[in-house]
Amino acid sequence: MNEILLERTSGIATITLNRPDKLNAFAGTMREDLIAVLDEVADDETLRAVVITGVGRAFCAGGDVEYMSGLQRSGDVASFRGLLEAGGEIVGRLRAMRHLVIASVNGIAAGAGCNLALACDYRIASETAKFAQSFVKIGLHPDWGGTWFLPRLVGRGRAMELMITGRSVEAREALEIGMIDRMTPADRLVEETRAFAQAIVDGPRIAIEGIKRAVHASEWQSLPDQLSMEIEHQLAAFTSGEATEGIAAFYEKRTPKFEG
C-alpha cells in the first residue's frame, strides 16, 4: 500500500499519510517517500497551496515505536540518525517551499507528527484533534524542529512544560495557546481546509509567496533587515501584472482575477 498519497486538483496538492492501522506513524521509507513527494510538488508551477493530512483517526502518531525498538535492539544508531536527518530534511523543505503549506489535523498528532504540523505555515484542526510532545514518555528528546517551533508559538515556559510532561493537548486548548490557527467541527475539516487553500489559489501569487518568506524571516531577522525585505517584496508585487489587475478591479468595483 502506498503510504504517502498525492492528489493535485485546481492548484492545490493534498499529501495524505496513509498508514491508518499504525495511526500514520512513520516507519520504513515513509520519510524518504514524503521528501520525494515534497520535492515533486515544490517544482510544480501549477500549484499554489499544499495540504498535509492523514487517513483515519490520526494525523500522525510520530515515529513507529516498534520500528525504532528494532533499531535499538540491534544497536543500529546509524539508521536511527538517518531517520532524524530525514525528518530535518522534511521540515527544511516545508519552510523553503514557495507554496503555502496547510496542516489539516484530523486526529492525533503526537511526537514527530505534532512537529510536522507545527512546521507547516498554517494549522487547521478538527475539534477532536489532540497534540502531544510525547517524546519523553519513551525517554526520547523532541526532534523535527519542535524545540524551535513550539516556543515561538506558545512561549518558552509553556513549550518547556509541554515537552517535559509530554501531556496531551486537546484542540480547544491548542487553539487558545496558539499551537493551531483554527479549529473546526470534524465533519467540516475537509471543507474548511479546502476553502482556505482555494483562497490562496485565488489570491495574488507574488504577494502571497512574499508574505510567507517575510513572516518566516521575521523570526530571526532584525527590524532594519525586515523593512528592507518588505520594500523588495513590495516592489516585486507593485511591478507585477497582479497588482495592475488588483488596482484596476478596485476602481472598477469588481473582484480581481489573479492569474499568477
GIFEN-V561514 format. One record per residue. N is the residue number from 1. PHI is phi in whole degrees, -180 to 180 (999 if undefined). PSI is psi in whole degrees, 0 to 359 (999 if undefined). NEAR is the number of other ideal C-beta (glycine too) atoms within 10 Angstrom. Layout:
# GIFEN-V561514
n: <N & N>
phi: <PHI & PHI>
psi: <PSI & PSI>
near: <NEAR & NEAR>
This chain:
# GIFEN-V561514
n: <1 & 2 & 3 & 4 & 5 & 6 & 7 & 8 & 9 & 10 & 11 & 12 & 13 & 14 & 15 & 16 & 17 & 18 & 19 & 20 & 21 & 22 & 23 & 24 & 25 & 26 & 27 & 28 & 29 & 30 & 31 & 32 & 33 & 34 & 35 & 36 & 37 & 38 & 39 & 40 & 41 & 42 & 43 & 44 & 45 & 46 & 47 & 48 & 49 & 50 & 51 & 52 & 53 & 54 & 55 & 56 & 57 & 58 & 59 & 60 & 61 & 62 & 63 & 64 & 65 & 66 & 67 & 68 & 69 & 70 & 71 & 72 & 73 & 74 & 75 & 76 & 77 & 78 & 79 & 80 & 81 & 82 & 83 & 84 & 85 & 86 & 87 & 88 & 89 & 90 & 91 & 92 & 93 & 94 & 95 & 96 & 97 & 98 & 99 & 100 & 101 & 102 & 103 & 104 & 105 & 106 & 107 & 108 & 109 & 110 & 111 & 112 & 113 & 114 & 115 & 116 & 117 & 118 & 119 & 120 & 121 & 122 & 123 & 124 & 125 & 126 & 127 & 128 & 129 & 130 & 131 & 132 & 133 & 134 & 135 & 136 & 137 & 138 & 139 & 140 & 141 & 142 & 143 & 144 & 145 & 146 & 147 & 148 & 149 & 150 & 151 & 152 & 153 & 154 & 155 & 156 & 157 & 158 & 159 & 160 & 161 & 162 & 163 & 164 & 165 & 166 & 167 & 168 & 169 & 170 & 171 & 172 & 173 & 174 & 175 & 176 & 177 & 178 & 179 & 180 & 181 & 182 & 183 & 184 & 185 & 186 & 187 & 188 & 189 & 190 & 191 & 192 & 193 & 194 & 195 & 196 & 197 & 198 & 199 & 200 & 201 & 202 & 203 & 204 & 205 & 206 & 207 & 208 & 209 & 210 & 211 & 212 & 213 & 214 & 215 & 216 & 217 & 218 & 219 & 220 & 221 & 222 & 223 & 224 & 225 & 226 & 227 & 228 & 229 & 230 & 231 & 232 & 233 & 234 & 235 & 236 & 237 & 238 & 239 & 240 & 241 & 242 & 243 & 244 & 245 & 246 & 247 & 248 & 249 & 250 & 251 & 252 & 253 & 254 & 255 & 256 & 257 & 258 & 259 & 260>
phi: <999 & -70 & -92 & -127 & -100 & -133 & -131 & -120 & -145 & 51 & 86 & -119 & -102 & -113 & -104 & -120 & -76 & -126 & -139 & -62 & -67 & -118 & 56 & 60 & -68 & -77 & -155 & 58 & -99 & -59 & -65 & -65 & -65 & -66 & -58 & -63 & -67 & -62 & -63 & -65 & -74 & -63 & -87 & -89 & -71 & -82 & -95 & -126 & -140 & -127 & -110 & -116 & -149 & -134 & -90 & 86 & -94 & -132 & -78 & -169 & -87 & 93 & -83 & -73 & -64 & -61 & -65 & -67 & -62 & -62 & -64 & -65 & -63 & -88 & 69 & -87 & -67 & -62 & -68 & -66 & -60 & -61 & -62 & -64 & -66 & -65 & -60 & -63 & -66 & -62 & -61 & -61 & -68 & -62 & -73 & -80 & -63 & -72 & -72 & -76 & -110 & -113 & -88 & -106 & -90 & -91 & -172 & -64 & -131 & -125 & 56 & -61 & -66 & -63 & -74 & -61 & -64 & -65 & -76 & -74 & -77 & -152 & -126 & -111 & -128 & -65 & -64 & -95 & -70 & -137 & -125 & -152 & -86 & -84 & -55 & -65 & -62 & -121 & 78 & -110 & -105 & -59 & -138 & 55 & 80 & -59 & -72 & -95 & -73 & -63 & -60 & -73 & -91 & -118 & 97 & -65 & -64 & -67 & -61 & -60 & -61 & -65 & -77 & -72 & -89 & 68 & -70 & -83 & -116 & -69 & -56 & -64 & -65 & -58 & -68 & -65 & -95 & 96 & -70 & -124 & -104 & -155 & -121 & -141 & -56 & -56 & -78 & -116 & -60 & -62 & -63 & -72 & -62 & -62 & -64 & -67 & -62 & -65 & -62 & -68 & -60 & -80 & -87 & -76 & -58 & -63 & -66 & -68 & -63 & -66 & -62 & -58 & -63 & -70 & -64 & -68 & -65 & -64 & -74 & -138 & -89 & -73 & -61 & -58 & -67 & -66 & -63 & -64 & -63 & -59 & -62 & -64 & -67 & -67 & -65 & -62 & -69 & -61 & -91 & -92 & -66 & -66 & -69 & -60 & -66 & -63 & -70 & -62 & -65 & -61 & -71 & -89 & 54 & -136 & -77 & -67 & -116 & -85 & -116 & 80>
psi: <135 & 120 & 352 & 111 & 146 & 128 & 135 & 125 & 119 & 49 & 0 & 127 & 131 & 119 & 123 & 125 & 125 & 67 & 58 & 331 & 340 & 26 & 33 & 27 & 145 & 131 & 168 & 231 & 15 & 321 & 314 & 323 & 321 & 320 & 315 & 319 & 319 & 320 & 321 & 313 & 330 & 327 & 357 & 106 & 348 & 350 & 151 & 333 & 150 & 130 & 133 & 129 & 185 & 160 & 141 & 214 & 8 & 148 & 300 & 127 & 10 & 217 & 146 & 112 & 323 & 318 & 316 & 325 & 321 & 319 & 320 & 315 & 326 & 359 & 25 & 71 & 326 & 318 & 324 & 320 & 322 & 321 & 316 & 317 & 324 & 321 & 318 & 323 & 322 & 312 & 316 & 320 & 323 & 318 & 325 & 338 & 136 & 331 & 148 & 134 & 126 & 126 & 120 & 95 & 105 & 351 & 222 & 131 & 100 & 151 & 232 & 332 & 322 & 315 & 335 & 316 & 318 & 331 & 345 & 165 & 334 & 143 & 118 & 130 & 144 & 149 & 346 & 0 & 154 & 146 & 141 & 130 & 73 & 7 & 314 & 340 & 336 & 23 & 20 & 170 & 144 & 146 & 197 & 31 & 9 & 321 & 348 & 313 & 312 & 315 & 328 & 335 & 320 & 357 & 154 & 314 & 314 & 321 & 318 & 315 & 315 & 324 & 323 & 322 & 331 & 17 & 157 & 140 & 119 & 158 & 319 & 316 & 319 & 322 & 316 & 325 & 356 & 10 & 327 & 165 & 338 & 145 & 142 & 154 & 148 & 321 & 359 & 2 & 310 & 316 & 314 & 325 & 314 & 319 & 319 & 317 & 321 & 325 & 324 & 315 & 321 & 348 & 179 & 118 & 311 & 316 & 316 & 318 & 322 & 322 & 315 & 311 & 317 & 318 & 318 & 322 & 332 & 344 & 344 & 347 & 150 & 162 & 315 & 319 & 324 & 319 & 320 & 318 & 318 & 318 & 314 & 318 & 321 & 322 & 320 & 320 & 316 & 324 & 7 & 161 & 335 & 319 & 324 & 315 & 317 & 317 & 321 & 317 & 325 & 313 & 329 & 2 & 51 & 168 & 127 & 151 & 95 & 130 & 6 & 999>
near: <7 & 9 & 19 & 21 & 14 & 17 & 10 & 14 & 10 & 12 & 18 & 21 & 24 & 21 & 21 & 19 & 26 & 15 & 23 & 15 & 9 & 17 & 22 & 30 & 24 & 30 & 17 & 11 & 13 & 22 & 23 & 15 & 16 & 23 & 18 & 12 & 20 & 25 & 13 & 14 & 20 & 16 & 9 & 14 & 9 & 10 & 21 & 25 & 26 & 27 & 23 & 25 & 24 & 26 & 18 & 16 & 14 & 24 & 30 & 30 & 25 & 29 & 26 & 19 & 18 & 10 & 18 & 20 & 11 & 13 & 16 & 12 & 8 & 9 & 9 & 13 & 10 & 8 & 13 & 15 & 11 & 14 & 21 & 15 & 12 & 18 & 23 & 14 & 16 & 23 & 21 & 14 & 18 & 21 & 16 & 11 & 19 & 14 & 26 & 23 & 22 & 26 & 30 & 28 & 33 & 26 & 26 & 26 & 34 & 25 & 27 & 28 & 29 & 32 & 27 & 28 & 27 & 25 & 24 & 22 & 20 & 19 & 27 & 27 & 30 & 24 & 15 & 16 & 30 & 20 & 29 & 20 & 26 & 25 & 22 & 15 & 14 & 13 & 6 & 15 & 10 & 22 & 19 & 27 & 20 & 23 & 15 & 15 & 22 & 25 & 16 & 13 & 16 & 20 & 13 & 10 & 9 & 16 & 22 & 14 & 13 & 25 & 19 & 10 & 13 & 17 & 14 & 14 & 22 & 15 & 23 & 13 & 13 & 24 & 18 & 13 & 17 & 14 & 25 & 25 & 17 & 15 & 21 & 18 & 11 & 14 & 9 & 13 & 23 & 17 & 11 & 16 & 26 & 18 & 11 & 19 & 26 & 15 & 13 & 21 & 18 & 13 & 19 & 20 & 20 & 19 & 18 & 20 & 20 & 19 & 16 & 18 & 14 & 16 & 11 & 13 & 13 & 14 & 9 & 9 & 14 & 9 & 8 & 8 & 12 & 15 & 10 & 12 & 16 & 14 & 10 & 11 & 17 & 14 & 10 & 14 & 19 & 13 & 11 & 17 & 12 & 21 & 18 & 12 & 15 & 17 & 12 & 11 & 14 & 10 & 7 & 9 & 6 & 9 & 8 & 18 & 10 & 21 & 9 & 15>
